[in-house]
Amino acid sequence: METADFHFEQPWVLTIAVVSGLLLFVALCWAERRRRRGLAGFAAARLLERLTAGYSSVRRRTKDVALSVACALLIACFAGPRWAWKYRNKKAPPRTWSSRSTSPSQCSSPT
């Protein structure tokens, strides 16, 4: 085994993976902004702070990033990652018939 050559069978799928990951992240951010605006229109400002006391925007953003990366990696799996191993072929010694083995001419065909 000499070298390993890493390549993708369909590299254009990687572009789709990156674009879909980014689009998913943008969509999740847009949905979060829309959810906050809807909640702000539903409740008063002083009540809104009490309703969202346990909410962490950093934790939500981390989940969005993790989901987007997972989606991109899942799609990247369809690109067909491959490792092509190059072997050095050594010539095998010529095969000879030993005196104990049966030569091809002595073999009988099944009848």
C-alpha positions as a Markdown table, in Angstrom:
| # | Residue | x | y | z |
|---|---|---|---|---|
| 1 | Met | 0.0 | 0.0 | 0.0 |
| 2 | Glu | 1.7 | 3.2 | -1.1 |
| 3 | Thr | -0.6 | 6.2 | -1.2 |
| 4 | Ala | -4.2 | 7.1 | -0.6 |
| 5 | Asp | -6.1 | 9.4 | -2.9 |
| 6 | Phe | -9.2 | 10.9 | -1.3 |
| 7 | His | -11.8 | 12.1 | -3.9 |
| 8 | Phe | -15.6 | 12.4 | -4.4 |
| 9 | Glu | -17.4 | 10.5 | -7.1 |
| 10 | Gln | -19.9 | 13.4 | -7.6 |
| 11 | Pro | -18.2 | 16.6 | -6.3 |
| 12 | Trp | -21.1 | 18.8 | -7.5 |
| 13 | Val | -23.2 | 17.4 | -4.7 |
| 14 | Leu | -20.9 | 19.2 | -2.2 |
| 15 | Thr | -22.1 | 22.5 | -3.6 |
| 16 | Ile | -25.7 | 21.5 | -3.0 |
| 17 | Ala | -24.7 | 20.4 | 0.5 |
| 18 | Val | -23.2 | 23.8 | 1.4 |
| 19 | Val | -26.0 | 25.8 | -0.2 |
| 20 | Ser | -28.7 | 23.7 | 1.6 |
| 21 | Gly | -27.0 | 24.0 | 4.9 |
| 22 | Leu | -26.8 | 27.8 | 4.5 |
| 23 | Leu | -30.4 | 28.0 | 3.3 |
| 24 | Leu | -31.6 | 25.9 | 6.3 |
| 25 | Phe | -29.7 | 28.2 | 8.7 |
| 26 | Val | -31.2 | 31.3 | 7.1 |
| 27 | Ala | -34.7 | 29.8 | 7.3 |
| 28 | Leu | -34.3 | 28.9 | 10.9 |
| 29 | Cys | -33.1 | 32.4 | 11.7 |
| 30 | Trp | -36.1 | 33.9 | 9.8 |
| 31 | Ala | -38.5 | 31.6 | 11.6 |
| 32 | Glu | -37.0 | 32.6 | 15.0 |
| 33 | Arg | -37.4 | 36.3 | 14.2 |
| 34 | Arg | -40.9 | 35.8 | 13.1 |
| 35 | Arg | -41.7 | 33.8 | 16.2 |
| 36 | Arg | -40.4 | 36.7 | 18.4 |
| 37 | Arg | -42.3 | 39.3 | 16.5 |
| 38 | Gly | -45.5 | 37.3 | 16.9 |
| 39 | Leu | -44.9 | 36.9 | 20.6 |
| 40 | Ala | -44.1 | 40.6 | 21.0 |
| 41 | Gly | -47.4 | 41.5 | 19.3 |
| 42 | Phe | -49.3 | 39.0 | 21.5 |
| 43 | Ala | -48.0 | 40.0 | 25.0 |
| 44 | Ala | -47.1 | 43.3 | 26.7 |
| 45 | Ala | -43.4 | 44.1 | 27.1 |
| 46 | Arg | -43.3 | 43.6 | 30.8 |
| 47 | Leu | -45.1 | 40.2 | 30.5 |
| 48 | Leu | -42.9 | 39.2 | 27.6 |
| 49 | Glu | -39.8 | 39.2 | 29.9 |
| 50 | Arg | -41.5 | 36.9 | 32.3 |
| 51 | Leu | -42.8 | 34.6 | 29.6 |
| 52 | Thr | -39.3 | 34.2 | 28.1 |
| 53 | Ala | -37.3 | 34.0 | 31.3 |
| 54 | Gly | -36.0 | 30.5 | 30.6 |
| 55 | Tyr | -35.2 | 31.2 | 26.9 |
| 56 | Ser | -31.6 | 31.3 | 25.8 |
| 57 | Ser | -31.0 | 32.8 | 22.3 |
| 58 | Val | -27.4 | 31.4 | 22.4 |
| 59 | Arg | -28.6 | 27.9 | 23.0 |
| 60 | Arg | -31.2 | 28.3 | 20.2 |
| 61 | Arg | -28.6 | 29.6 | 17.8 |
| 62 | Thr | -26.3 | 26.7 | 18.7 |
| 63 | Lys | -29.0 | 24.2 | 17.9 |
| 64 | Asp | -29.7 | 26.0 | 14.6 |
| 65 | Val | -26.0 | 25.8 | 13.6 |
| 66 | Ala | -25.8 | 22.1 | 14.6 |
| 67 | Leu | -28.9 | 21.3 | 12.6 |
| 68 | Ser | -27.6 | 23.1 | 9.6 |
| 69 | Val | -24.2 | 21.4 | 9.7 |
| 70 | Ala | -25.8 | 18.0 | 10.2 |
| 71 | Cys | -28.0 | 18.6 | 7.2 |
| 72 | Ala | -25.0 | 19.7 | 5.1 |
| 73 | Leu | -23.0 | 16.6 | 6.1 |
| 74 | Leu | -25.9 | 14.3 | 5.4 |
| 75 | Ile | -26.2 | 15.6 | 1.9 |
| 76 | Ala | -22.4 | 15.5 | 1.5 |
| 77 | Cys | -22.5 | 11.8 | 2.1 |
| 78 | Phe | -24.3 | 11.5 | -1.3 |
| 79 | Ala | -21.2 | 12.9 | -3.0 |
| 80 | Gly | -19.6 | 9.5 | -2.7 |
| 81 | Pro | -16.4 | 10.0 | -0.7 |
| 82 | Arg | -13.8 | 7.5 | -1.7 |
| 83 | Trp | -10.2 | 6.5 | -0.9 |
| 84 | Ala | -8.4 | 5.0 | -3.8 |
| 85 | Trp | -5.5 | 2.9 | -2.6 |
| 86 | Lys | -2.6 | 2.3 | -5.0 |
| 87 | Tyr | -0.9 | -0.9 | -4.6 |
| 88 | Arg | 2.5 | -1.8 | -5.9 |
| 89 | Asn | 2.1 | -5.0 | -7.9 |
| 90 | Lys | 4.9 | -7.4 | -7.3 |
| 91 | Lys | 5.3 | -10.2 | -9.8 |
| 92 | Ala | 4.3 | -13.5 | -8.3 |
| 93 | Pro | 6.7 | -16.4 | -9.0 |
| 94 | Pro | 5.6 | -18.6 | -11.8 |
| 95 | Arg | 3.4 | -21.5 | -10.7 |
| 96 | Thr | 4.9 | -24.9 | -11.4 |
| 97 | Trp | 3.4 | -28.3 | -10.9 |
| 98 | Ser | 5.2 | -30.3 | -8.2 |
| 99 | Ser | 5.7 | -34.0 | -8.5 |
| 100 | Arg | 3.1 | -34.7 | -5.9 |
| 101 | Ser | 0.3 | -32.7 | -7.4 |
| 102 | Thr | -1.8 | -33.9 | -10.2 |
| 103 | Ser | -1.0 | -32.4 | -13.6 |
| 104 | Pro | -3.8 | -31.1 | -15.7 |
| 105 | Ser | -3.4 | -33.9 | -18.1 |
| 106 | Gln | -4.0 | -36.5 | -15.4 |
| 107 | Cys | -7.2 | -35.0 | -14.2 |
| 108 | Ser | -10.2 | -36.9 | -15.4 |
| 109 | Ser | -13.4 | -35.1 | -16.4 |
| 110 | Pro | -16.6 | -36.1 | -14.6 |
| 111 | Thr | -18.8 | -38.4 | -16.6 |
